[in-house]
Amino acid sequence: MTKATISLLAINDVKDFVNIVMKYDYDIDLISGRYAVDARSIMGIFSLDLSRPIELNAHTDDADAFLKEIDKYIVK
């Protein structure tokens, strides 16, 4: 599993992020507090507290291309 912390501050960030996630076959979850949602679900993402960083879990060990695509959303 590959983990990262991301931040999605605007509506367009969420739409762009979901479009990127859709390209990959493996499961990707977003976790905020005690809530976990599928990263392909725009409605699920909007149910999270987007004012705080969100934990991302990609269920693969080969997520290099994915992480490169979402680099602008990763909290460093």
Residue pairs with C-beta under 8 A, 6 or more apart in sequence:
1 57
1 58
1 59
1 60
1 61
2 57
2 58
2 60
2 61
2 63
2 66
2 67
3 55
3 56
3 57
3 58
4 55
4 56
4 58
4 67
4 70
4 74
5 53
5 54
5 55
5 56
5 74
5 75
6 17
6 30
6 53
6 54
6 56
6 70
6 73
6 74
6 75
7 53
7 54
7 73
7 75
8 14
8 17
8 45
8 50
8 54
8 73
9 50
13 73
14 42
14 45
14 46
14 50
15 42
17 39
17 45
17 70
17 73
18 39
18 40
18 41
18 42
18 45
20 66
20 69
20 70
21 28
21 39
21 40
22 40
23 69
24 58
24 60
24 66
26 58
26 59
26 60
26 63
27 38
27 58
27 59
28 38
28 39
28 40
28 56
28 57
28 58
28 59
28 66
29 36
29 37
29 38
29 39
29 56
29 57
29 59
30 36
30 37
30 38
30 39
30 44
30 45
30 48
30 54
30 55
30 56
30 57
31 54
31 55
31 56
31 57
32 48
32 49
32 52
32 54
32 55
33 49
35 47
35 48
37 44
37 45
37 47
37 48
38 44
39 45
39 56
48 54
53 75
56 70
58 66
58 67
67 74
